[in-house]
């Protein structure tokens, strides 16, 4: 597998969580991540917002979300395997048609 994206089901409030998006480095920058994001949104009928968390220091991931018009909601400390990660909570507001 060269990459994947994982979306939660759409919640009653119209939000969906992009819980993971990953591509092997050699496949990044080729539009595949954008296609995975768009496909996930297409399969999230009724969603009005997509939320994602990204490590603040993950420049590639953060720039990807920013280029897709995700906005920063908050920053928080996330404990993972004994380490504190600085995490950004981001949201993409979808246009309802």
C-alpha positions as YAML, in Angstrom:
chain: A
units: angstrom
residues:
- id: 1
  name: UNK
  ca: [0.00, 0.00, 0.00]
- id: 2
  name: UNK
  ca: [1.31, 3.41, -0.95]
- id: 3
  name: UNK
  ca: [-1.11, 5.52, 1.06]
- id: 4
  name: UNK
  ca: [-4.53, 5.81, 2.66]
- id: 5
  name: UNK
  ca: [-7.02, 8.18, 4.25]
- id: 6
  name: UNK
  ca: [-9.43, 7.37, 7.05]
- id: 7
  name: UNK
  ca: [-12.61, 9.38, 7.73]
- id: 8
  name: UNK
  ca: [-15.11, 8.94, 10.54]
- id: 9
  name: UNK
  ca: [-18.80, 8.59, 9.77]
- id: 10
  name: UNK
  ca: [-20.63, 11.93, 9.54]
- id: 11
  name: UNK
  ca: [-21.92, 12.91, 12.96]
- id: 12
  name: UNK
  ca: [-25.40, 14.28, 13.66]
- id: 13
  name: UNK
  ca: [-23.99, 17.82, 13.79]
- id: 14
  name: UNK
  ca: [-22.61, 17.46, 10.23]
- id: 15
  name: UNK
  ca: [-18.97, 17.09, 11.21]
- id: 16
  name: UNK
  ca: [-16.58, 14.42, 10.04]
- id: 17
  name: UNK
  ca: [-13.12, 13.60, 11.36]
- id: 18
  name: UNK
  ca: [-10.19, 12.96, 9.03]
- id: 19
  name: UNK
  ca: [-8.45, 10.64, 11.47]
- id: 20
  name: UNK
  ca: [-5.51, 9.79, 9.21]
- id: 21
  name: UNK
  ca: [-4.05, 10.55, 5.83]
- id: 22
  name: UNK
  ca: [-0.72, 9.06, 4.87]
- id: 23
  name: UNK
  ca: [1.37, 8.67, 1.74]
- id: 24
  name: UNK
  ca: [4.81, 7.18, 1.42]
- id: 25
  name: UNK
  ca: [7.26, 10.06, 0.86]
- id: 26
  name: UNK
  ca: [7.95, 9.09, -2.75]
- id: 27
  name: UNK
  ca: [4.23, 9.53, -3.55]
- id: 28
  name: UNK
  ca: [3.84, 12.92, -1.86]
- id: 29
  name: UNK
  ca: [3.49, 16.05, -4.00]
- id: 30
  name: UNK
  ca: [1.76, 14.23, -6.87]
- id: 31
  name: UNK
  ca: [-1.84, 15.15, -6.08]
- id: 32
  name: UNK
  ca: [-2.65, 11.79, -4.47]
- id: 33
  name: UNK
  ca: [-3.28, 13.26, -1.00]
- id: 34
  name: UNK
  ca: [-5.59, 15.85, -2.53]
- id: 35
  name: UNK
  ca: [-7.46, 13.10, -4.38]
- id: 36
  name: UNK
  ca: [-7.81, 11.05, -1.17]
- id: 37
  name: UNK
  ca: [-9.16, 14.11, 0.67]
- id: 38
  name: UNK
  ca: [-11.67, 14.88, -2.08]
- id: 39
  name: UNK
  ca: [-12.81, 11.26, -2.30]
- id: 40
  name: UNK
  ca: [-13.35, 11.13, 1.45]
- id: 41
  name: UNK
  ca: [-15.39, 14.31, 1.32]
- id: 42
  name: UNK
  ca: [-17.48, 12.91, -1.57]
- id: 43
  name: UNK
  ca: [-18.29, 9.86, 0.57]
- id: 44
  name: UNK
  ca: [-19.23, 12.03, 3.56]
- id: 45
  name: UNK
  ca: [-22.67, 13.11, 2.37]
- id: 46
  name: UNK
  ca: [-24.23, 15.70, 4.63]
- id: 47
  name: UNK
  ca: [-20.94, 16.86, 6.14]
- id: 48
  name: UNK
  ca: [-20.46, 20.58, 6.61]
- id: 49
  name: UNK
  ca: [-17.06, 20.51, 8.34]
- id: 50
  name: UNK
  ca: [-14.02, 18.24, 8.20]
- id: 51
  name: UNK
  ca: [-11.75, 18.24, 11.26]
- id: 52
  name: UNK
  ca: [-8.15, 17.04, 11.38]
- id: 53
  name: UNK
  ca: [-5.31, 17.07, 13.91]
- id: 54
  name: UNK
  ca: [-1.70, 17.54, 12.85]
- id: 55
  name: UNK
  ca: [1.50, 17.89, 14.82]
- id: 56
  name: UNK
  ca: [2.52, 21.54, 14.90]
- id: 57
  name: UNK
  ca: [6.07, 20.65, 13.85]
- id: 58
  name: UNK
  ca: [4.91, 18.46, 10.95]
- id: 59
  name: UNK
  ca: [5.58, 21.11, 8.32]
- id: 60
  name: UNK
  ca: [4.59, 18.92, 5.36]
- id: 61
  name: UNK
  ca: [1.29, 17.90, 6.94]
- id: 62
  name: UNK
  ca: [0.49, 21.38, 8.21]
- id: 63
  name: UNK
  ca: [1.19, 22.98, 4.82]
- id: 64
  name: UNK
  ca: [-0.96, 20.34, 3.11]
- id: 65
  name: UNK
  ca: [-3.95, 21.19, 5.30]
- id: 66
  name: UNK
  ca: [-3.37, 24.92, 4.97]
- id: 67
  name: UNK
  ca: [-3.19, 24.61, 1.16]
- id: 68
  name: UNK
  ca: [-6.59, 22.86, 1.25]
- id: 69
  name: UNK
  ca: [-8.08, 25.81, 3.17]
- id: 70
  name: UNK
  ca: [-8.16, 24.16, 6.59]
- id: 71
  name: UNK
  ca: [-8.12, 26.81, 9.33]
- id: 72
  name: UNK
  ca: [-6.55, 26.48, 12.76]
- id: 73
  name: UNK
  ca: [-9.09, 26.01, 15.53]
- id: 74
  name: UNK
  ca: [-6.86, 25.41, 18.54]
- id: 75
  name: UNK
  ca: [-3.52, 24.05, 19.69]
- id: 76
  name: UNK
  ca: [-3.16, 21.50, 22.47]
- id: 77
  name: UNK
  ca: [-0.72, 19.10, 24.08]
- id: 78
  name: UNK
  ca: [-1.28, 15.49, 23.11]
- id: 79
  name: UNK
  ca: [0.33, 12.74, 25.17]
- id: 80
  name: UNK
  ca: [1.57, 9.90, 22.98]
- id: 81
  name: UNK
  ca: [3.75, 7.00, 24.13]
- id: 82
  name: UNK
  ca: [5.28, 9.05, 26.95]
- id: 83
  name: UNK
  ca: [5.94, 12.11, 24.78]
- id: 84
  name: UNK
  ca: [4.10, 15.41, 24.63]
- id: 85
  name: UNK
  ca: [3.21, 16.43, 21.09]
- id: 86
  name: UNK
  ca: [2.10, 19.95, 20.21]
- id: 87
  name: UNK
  ca: [-0.98, 19.35, 18.08]
- id: 88
  name: UNK
  ca: [-3.04, 21.69, 15.91]
- id: 89
  name: UNK
  ca: [-6.77, 21.16, 15.52]
- id: 90
  name: UNK
  ca: [-7.85, 22.30, 12.05]
- id: 91
  name: UNK
  ca: [-11.17, 22.55, 10.24]
- id: 92
  name: UNK
  ca: [-12.30, 22.72, 6.63]
- id: 93
  name: UNK
  ca: [-15.73, 24.29, 6.16]
- id: 94
  name: UNK
  ca: [-17.55, 22.70, 3.24]
- id: 95
  name: UNK
  ca: [-19.89, 24.51, 0.91]
- id: 96
  name: UNK
  ca: [-23.26, 22.79, 0.96]
- id: 97
  name: UNK
  ca: [-24.84, 22.38, -2.45]
...
